[in-house]
Amino acid sequence: MGRAPELLAPAGGRAQLEAAVRFGADAVYFACDRFGLRQRAENFALDEVPSAVACAHAAGARAYVALNTLMDADDVAALPAYLEALDAAGVDALIVSDLGAFSLARKHAPSVELHVSTQAGVMNAEAARMWHELGASRVVCAREMSVDDIARLRADAPRELELEAFVHGAMCMAVSGRCLISSVMTGRSGNKGHCAQPCRWSYALVEEKRPGEFFPVEEDTRGTYVMNARDLNMIAHLDDLAAAGVDSLKIEGRNKKAFYVATVVHAYRSVLDGASASEAAAELDAVSHRPYSTGFYYGRADQSPERDGYVREFLHAATVEEAGPRAVVVCHNRFREGDELEVLSPRRPVARVRVRNLAWLPAPELGEPAALTPACAPVPVPVANRSAERYSFEAEPSLPLAPGDYLRVRAI
C-alpha cells in the first residue's frame, strides 16, 4: 500500500476517544456542545477540550473538532470566542463547511488547520483549489464521489492539499448529508445536528381518491424503507483509495459506543498494518450495523428497502478492569460459565477464551472498605447478568489480558 493513509476515528465522548487512540487511530474527530452535526452524542464541553486534546496527543494522535453545522447569524456571533478557546486548547484542525465560519476561523484560530467538511460538497478540482487558496489544508470528499472521481480530483488539485474520504459507517440518503426532510417532518434540523432520521422510517403509498388504503412499495406488511441507505464498508478496498490519492480514511460514528469504535478502528488498523482484509471483514460483522455496501465508490449506492433493522452477530459482554490469574471485568451484556468470549486487544489478532469459575464481585457498602465487608467475597454464579457490576473468572487458555480490553459474546 505504500505510505499508509491516516486512520481517522470518531469520538462521541471521552470513552470513545480513549478507545480510538488505544486501538490505533492516527487522529480523532469530535465536537463540542455546539456546532457539531451529532448533537445526540455525548460530545465535549468547551472546557473539556484541552484534556481531550492532551489525551489524543499523549497517544501520538491528532485531534480535530467539527464545526460543520449550518450557521445562522446567532451562531456566527458566538463563534469568535469559541474559536479562540479551541485555538488555545491546542486543537490540530477544525472541520468547517460554512464560508463565514471558515473566515472567522482564520482570524480567531490562526494556528489551527482548516479542513473543509463533506457538507461543503467538494467534488471537483476547481472547488478544491478555491478552498485551498482561502487557507484550507484538507478537503473531505463529497460522499457521492467514486474512486475514479477522487483520483481525478487528486490529479488536478494542488498537491499539498490533503484529501479525506469516508470508509465506514452510516450513509445519508441526501447529497453529502444536506437534507431538509427532518426539519420539514419533525422540526429537528439535520443541518443543525438534530436529525430524526425520517429517511429510515417505513413508508407506503396512498392514492388520493382512496384515503386510508395503503399500497406498500415492497411486499412487506410494515411498508417499505425506500430511502434507507446501507452502511458503508470499504475494508477490502483500502488499496484503491490509497492509489486514488486519499490521505485520510474516515470512520463515521460519533453516536456510537466505545466498543463499536474500538472494534472498527482495530479492524481498519490491522489492514493498514498488513493484515488480511478478509479476516478484518469478519471482525466488522461483530458490531451492530445495517447491511454493508461500498457506497458510491464503484457505482450507485445501495438501499436497504426491506428493513431498517441492524445486523448484530456479537454483543459487548464485558470490559477488562484488572488482569491476572483471574480477570476482573465490568459486565455489559449477559455471558455464562463456559461461554467462549472473543478478546479485542490493540494491535493483536482477535483471540478466544473460555469462561471458567465465574464469580460475581458484590460492591462494598457505601463508605466501607471492601476488605472489611464479608458480603464482598466473590460469589460463584452460573451467569453474569448484572450490568455495570464486576465479575471475575479464569480465562482458558490463559491469555495476557490487559485493562481496557473488550470481551464480546456471540448474540443468541
WOJOJO-V137694 format. One line per field, one symbol per residue. ss: DSSP state (H for helix, E for strand, C for the rest). phi: phi as a letter, one per 30 degrees, with the letter a starting at -180 (. if undefined). psi: psi as a letter, one per 30 degrees, with the letter a starting at -180 (. if undefined). A space follows every 10 residues. Layout:
ss: ???
phi: ???
psi: ???
This chain:
ss: CCCCCEEEEE CCCHHHHHHH HHCCCCEEEE CECCCCCCCC CCCECHHHHH HHHHHHHHCC CEEEEEECCC CCHHHHHHHH HHHHHHHHCC CCEEEECCHH HHHHHHHHCC CCEEEECHHH CCCCHHHHHH HHHHCCCEEE CCCCCCHHHH HHHHHHCCCC CEEEEEEEEC CCCCHHHCCC HHHHHHCCCH HHCCCCCHHH CCECEECCCC CCCEECCCCC CCCECCCCEC EEECHHHHHH HHHHCCCEEE ECCCCCCHHH HHHHHHHHHH HHCCCCHHHH HHHHCCCCEC CEECCCCCCC CCECCCCCCC ECCEEEEEEE EECCCCEEEE ECCCEECCCE EEEECCCCCC EEEEEEEEEE ECCCCCCCCH HHCHHHCCEE CCEECCCCCE EEEEEECCCC CCCCCEEEEE CC
phi: .iddddcccd bdadddddde ddcjddabbb bcdbicdbdd ddhbdedcde ddddddddci ccbccdbcdd ccddddddde dddddddddi edaccbbddd dddddddcbd ccdccddedd idbbdddddd ddddkdcabc deddddeddd dddddcdedd ddcbbdbajd cddcdhidbc dddddbicdd dcjcddhddc ddbbdbdddb djccbedcdb dcjbcdcddd ddacedbddd ddddjdcbcc cdkdccdddd eddddedddd ddcjdddddd ddddddcdad edachcdbkd dccbddacdc dbcbcddacd cbckecdcbc dcbdbbeidc ccccbehbed cbbcdbhdbd cddddeicee dccedddece bdbcbcdicc bbaccbddbd dbejdccbbd dd
psi: fbkklkjklk ifaeeeeeee eeggkfllkl laflglgiff leakleffee eeeeeeefgg llkkkkhglk kaeeeeefee eeeeeeeffg kelkjkfkee eeeeeeefif gklkkklfff hjglfeeeee eeffgkfkkj kkfgkleeee eeeeeflkef klkkkkfkak kkfljhgjkf eeeeffgjkf fgghkghfff lkllkkkffi kfkkjkelik ffblifgjkl kkjgeggeee eeefgkfkjk klhfglleee eeeeeeeeee efgglkeeee eeeffflkll kllgbgfgak kklifflglk kjflljelkk eklaejkklk kelkllkfkk kkkjkkgklk lklkkkhkkk jkkllkfkke fgjeffkkjk lfkjgjkglk lllkkjlkli lkkfkkklkk k.
